[in-house]
């Protein structure tokens, strides 16, 4: 693993949930932005 030494600085029990939470938050923000700024995306989700 190329960046394996990061776990010497940050504990995996803190770093992994923080990383996954950040990915989830960014994904939700992007989806909300697309949903609120386009007309076709809401129609696509609505079926």
RODO-2510 file (C-alpha; in nm, 4 decimals, decimal comma):
residues 47
     n   res          X          Y          Z
     1     x     0,0000     0,0000     0,0000
     2     x     0,1494     0,3270    -0,1137
     3     x     0,0011     0,5499     0,1590
     4     x     0,0051     0,2965     0,4433
     5     x     0,2029     0,5206     0,6774
     6     x    -0,0974     0,7528     0,7248
     7     x    -0,2343     0,5050     0,9803
     8     x     0,0703     0,5746     1,1989
     9     x    -0,0616     0,9307     1,2370
    10     x    -0,4393     0,8758     1,2263
    11     x    -0,6067     0,5790     1,3908
    12     x    -0,8114     0,3656     1,1466
    13     x    -1,1050     0,3698     1,3883
    14     x    -1,1172     0,7491     1,3465
    15     x    -0,9888     0,7901     0,9915
    16     x    -1,2099     0,5403     0,8082
    17     x    -1,5474     0,6626     0,9419
    18     x    -1,4351     1,0216     0,8834
    19     x    -1,3354     0,9418     0,5249
    20     x    -1,6551     0,7473     0,4507
    21     x    -1,8672     1,0203     0,6084
    22     x    -1,6970     1,2833     0,3927
    23     x    -1,7572     1,0766     0,0771
    24     x    -2,1245     1,0339     0,1712
    25     x    -2,1692     1,4039     0,2449
    26     x    -2,0073     1,5092    -0,0842
    27     x    -2,2235     1,2628    -0,2762
    28     x    -2,5435     1,3926    -0,1149
    29     x    -2,4433     1,7544    -0,1778
    30     x    -2,3760     1,6825    -0,5461
    31     x    -2,7033     1,4935    -0,5880
    32     x    -2,8989     1,7720    -0,4199
    33     x    -2,7306     2,0345    -0,6388
    34     x    -2,8126     1,8426    -0,9568
    35     x    -3,1679     1,7749    -0,8401
    36     x    -3,2367     2,1383    -0,7575
    37     x    -3,0724     2,2871    -1,0697
    38     x    -3,2119     2,0638    -1,3458
    39     x    -3,5579     1,9627    -1,4577
    40     x    -3,4770     1,6226    -1,6064
    41     x    -3,3206     1,4723    -1,2923
    42     x    -3,6347     1,5045    -1,0826
    43     x    -3,8386     1,3544    -1,3669
    44     x    -3,5893     1,0676    -1,3912
    45     x    -3,6199     0,9892    -1,0195
    46     x    -3,9965     1,0246    -1,0367
    47     x    -4,0193     0,7645    -1,3090
***
